[in-house]
């Protein structure tokens, strides 16, 4: 009888210990999930979807080494890389205090942004054997606004009850702005990105000044070109090869400053687009891909929207307007960036 009692007591103790251990394990798993905002291997991320509580949403899709916006327009690789770095390095600072929990949840339900992370994973991944790769939704969380000291950001895992304050080690600031649901914020600013070996022809014309314009065709890979005057169609017999090479290599990376589609009033944009052009550039690649840019002088804007500088200086000598991407995007460009490809024909003549 005494022996049976000992066995019963030992059994009860073991059961209680097992239940306690199981509850502790479940609690640890839940706690880990609620704070699991980072992605250790961002190279496996194939898509990032971001949406706010209104109508804005954007899908960033990886295609090889490049990222695209909604699978159509090229994304700004630098900004995407910043987001990937943020996802990899973010850490949890602390849970939201009980006193501010309800207010944080209310704010997040009204202004929070939903983030979905998709990664390429394998259905079989064991002992170094990986088979059946597919895309899977691996993480969903919500990004709220910033803490009072502007050094943290409120975030909440989907399905969790408690939000947390996250931060980026070594960075003094908040990261909520890096999760933008607006497509324009992710657009690439690249206008031209053709390497020398990928250029087939170039045409540069200046409105009302045909004597300055020319058309250049690549004859071979040895640096021989055919240059034609736009004024009369005659061929240039002698030119400075080094200057031509310097100009053509500059087309490898030319970018605009800002996109104005949603900034200027439609009537203001329309009046500028229908004004005389400043100059036009047509670049054709070896794959027959054509990039056409039409530019306009940046005059003073209407009094109601002009800033103090524009009120004093009627013509901006530092910037000009451009129409790019098949006339879809109206942008602001800098002469400092584009001057290297805007030399007139006389500059290249010996």
Steps between C-alpha positions, in 0.01 A plus 500: 500500500780736593681407180190575288459837673857593407442403139182710488679802648791466257257468208309812605823698533615387155164594345507845662859553381410390146199734488707791634774432246248479217334827604837671528598374154174624348545836671855530368386410147219756516733764638755432225232527230372831634849654474614330180501807271843458342596284202842340543546404135365785287645340185205258509240779499315494168220749565406770750144629510419821690155656542350772717148541632386712204555418131877490479685175444818387327652166412879479469597198292848357456598394149856373498715772655248778435182609675185617327193689615181298448697287252514787248725798576859478616539580868771712657745226596667716765173563686402133478842399636443738792172324577664157476778612733237631742313168498821318576627722781191619690481396863237515770569756769210429733130414509254786509408590856156402629416867552550589133392165351144601407598835347774338290258235373241768411761702309625192321148402394453841337841589353692172512654342190472129429818328381509155342833323444523223241805276480625219280502185711532128436239239576785259578797651683690244704865398532599744224243358257266767361216410268183661363567871541192721519390844619341515843352771719728479803433812703219754547523798733370852545712816520366784711625852573801607702567523873504836676881519493505427123745215559263206471216368286192308613452164328254214548517147365183375332303296753694629800335692782787719610687758287871563545742788457766418240816687407797479267835460681736786424223715349348793687153539361188309401451252217127529426565717191700216344178300465325728252185371324525770230637378165667831413726472804657185354547613140847491350637842404702358212451671163790342308694189601666383177860385505727601213489153343118505506453827308398484134419865421442840654311807384530838674299798379460854632175682420559781250872422480546225242865597453572369852327165464633173363431131457760239587507137388741238627677336204708245691641414841835665420380853571395594147185706472293665231397851603243692296412871523130559559529836322562362151547125536872513416749259653770613743840400361714561809408488867664462842456132585588545868230766548244279327594206721473710817154614393373152413630341820307762699174335394578209735329679791297819458216565746231758559458689826129460576172387347235770464197302378313538828654830609424755227144584404382330177445836329851614595654180363292526183614856430866401544471190280345704219772766515805490268749228593849579626675197349421140414709184542435168330723209601465162326661188643643202316181317595301777324366620835437875456509763774355836402520808721329830426600796719360843578635817654413549865346844519341658801187322615170682556515749788279287722734199506840655428752503784710803597788402272271455199344841561844665479647297211270469194706220342666218693854451368561194717199286415263417217191287444495170315244263353618137521379138499291535183364836619357341818720678753559873537822554694746761621861467380831672576735654245785396729413135429419527129748765382756230414274374216369838384805638320415627148653355184781756481643366828585167338651636179879509457 
